[in-house]
Amino acid sequence: MIKNPVPWPNGARCAVTFTWDLDADSLLHLVYPNDGDTKICSNSMFRYGPLIAVERIIEVCAELGIKHSFFVPGWVAEQYPEAVKMIIDAGHEVGHHGYIHEFPNEMTADKEEYWTRRGFDSLVDITGIAPRGWRAPWYKFSKSSLDIILKLGFTYDCSLMGDDVPHIIRCAAGDMIELPGNWQLDDWPHFVHNNDMDYMMTIKSPDEAKACYMAEFYAMWEYGGHWLNCFHPFCSGQVSRMIMVKEMMEEMQAKGDVWFATGEEVTNHVNKLIADGSYTPRVDELPYYNGRLPAFDES
């Protein structure tokens, strides 16, 4: 079913990349800039991520010997440097996720570049490492995003959803590896219930969500794809859901022939294959469209 699977290292059937968006309370203050401080319960819910869940995630990963990728807004790194340093010290990847979880495709190009650079600088100041991966806050990748992150030296993006395997996204400024995901591997639709954020989901049990996540894994294993999720520490880092995450990793390990890798490791592997001519990925030219479709102007 996947026509152009990537040759994974050591003959692995698929690649698996666990990713976490450490948003903390940034998005609450973004949505409520004037009174976010009054929403005490919601603040406590989001702060659970850096204050409680991050250490738990790291402990489980250490037990199983698997590295994950964490995408962190710059403001969150400034507010919770201990959590970010804990991630780095444990050998996990820290990627870029905006400054305060802003809306990139609702900004001018100049404003988007300002906030992206500000988030980038904060991560470098705190981790001492320039992030190589970017995920657009809210998945709101703009027409300017690729140009901006190319300028900053990023090597991959994981904001888009247009394939089952890594491929190239291209604009006039150059090329970049895209590591695509999908909504069924995001934990918000399964778990998030918060009236301040207007996410009033019917909360699923961990087993129900796990069935969806693992169905995607078995499909990727069967056809040579790349399983890449998007979880959030405040949400899937809770005890019952973290038990689920651990069970998933254990079942994936037991299945065998799985390459567990960070986003940066997958990107480096694909770029090496491209360089030696052993793999030619599909190319997506961005943006897909420019302006209003002419059909809407027909009489």
Secondary structure, 3 states (H helix, E strand, C coil): CCCCCCCCHHHCCEEEECEEECCCCHHHHHHCCCCHHHCHHHHHHHHHHHHHHHHHHHHHHHHHCCCCEEEECHHHHHHCHHHHHHHHHCCCEEEECCCCCCCHHHCCHHHHHHHHHHHHHHHHHHHCCCCCEECCHHHCCCCCHHHHHHHCCCCEECCCCCCCCCEEEEECCEEEEECCCCHHHECHHHHCEECCCCEECCCCCHHHHHHHHHHHHHHHHHHCCEEECEECHHHHCCHHHHHHHHHHHHHHHHHCCEEECCHHHHHHHHHHHHHHCCCCCCEEECCCCCCCCHHHHCC
